Structures are given as C-alpha cells and as structure tokens.
Amino acid sequence: IRIGRHATQVRQPLQDGRLRNRVKRLQYVLANRLPIQGNRHQDIGVVYNNMGVAHYFSGENQKAKDAFESALKIILTKGPHHPDVATIRCSLAFVLDAESKYDEASELYEQALKVKLRTFGETHPDVADCQEGMALVKEAKGERDEAIGLLEKALANRKKRYGENHTDVGACYAGLALVYLNKDNFEKAG
C-alpha cells in the first residue's frame, strides 16, 4: 500500500503515455469489486490508494485527494496508528502541499511521521519520505531552519541506506539547495 511502491509502478505508464489506461483499469477493478466486497474491504482501500497515486502523478489533484480520502476511511479500520494509515496520510499530504494547503499537509505529515518512527525506526525510507515532505511544507511556510533540519535527517537516512548516488539522495540535496537559495545562502546552496 506504500505510495513509493505504487508510485514506481505508476511512473512507467506515465512515461509511456499509458497513465489513462492505468486509471481505467483501476476504475474497472473498483467497479467489479465494490459490489461484491463492499466499501469497507481492505482491498477496496488499496484500489482507492492506487487510484490516488495515479491521479496524483497525472496532475489531477482533486481526484487524487478524493481517492486518498476514500482509501483512508477504509484503511482506518486497521487503527489510526497502523503504518498503512500513515502512508495514506503522507500521500494525502503530498496532494495538500501541491494545493498550497500547508497547515493541513503539515498536520498529516506529523501524524504519519509519528507512526512511521514508532513502527519502523529512524532509518526507514518511509521516515525519510515523511521528513522530506514535511521539510518542503515548512520551506513553503517560511520555516526554513526547520526545513533544513528535516532535510538533513532525510539525507543522512538515505545516504546510509542507498549511498551517495541514489535519486532519493539527490532529491534531498535539491531540497536543501532550494531552502538555502531562499535563505540567500548561495554558498551552501551550491
């Protein structure tokens, strides 16, 4: 149910121009499973989550938001502190961030980060994903020192796990450069 895993699966069709087919397939699965399984079954929650990922990467934020909210209602039956709930909250926060709803996004990132830290520990990639997302929200709100701290934690986590040349490490460096540029600290940005 992790957005990272599904995001990887969705990126390929996006690059190939087949994202609409992916969404249609998910809608087909939903239309056929919903009458049989009902709107409380965990599989339906997973389908909604996957639809949210597909819509997010196609730039359809409202559809992504609706899908993630539907997924969250179902997956919450696992309990508010379940890692799948945290993942969907993090995914929904990405959408809210894109819509400049920073306070709502920040609250969801904080909820997700608490669960992921407790469940996986500080060195898990899901923790770094939350930290990076929170950092970008804080940067957008002008809370740049906090953003730097979160990005540095995410960077250390990712470098330790993936090494220096991984794309997620590069994303942290890019985030740090953005924050330092906005602080007019060109030396650290470069």
Salt bridges, closest charged atoms under 4 A:
ASP16 OD2 - ARG18 NH2 2.49
ASP43 OD2 - HIS41 ND1 3.86
GLU60 OE1 - HIS55 ND1 2.93
GLU60 OE2 - LYS63 NZ 3.43
ASP84 OD2 - LYS78 NZ 2.54
ASP84 OD2 - HIS82 ND1 3.86
GLU99 OE1 - LYS101 NZ 3.41
ASP103 OD1 - LYS141 NZ 2.92
ASP126 OD1 - ARG2 NE 3.31
ASP126 OD2 - LYS116 NZ 3.55
ASP129 OD1 - ARG158 NH2 2.69
GLU132 OE1 - ARG158 NH1 2.89
GLU139 OE2 - ARG144 NE 2.92
GLU143 OE1 - LYS138 NZ 3.43
GLU143 OE2 - LYS141 NZ 3.91
ASP145 OD1 - LYS183 NZ 2.43
GLU146 OE1 - LYS138 NZ 3.25
GLU164 OE1 - LYS159 NZ 3.51
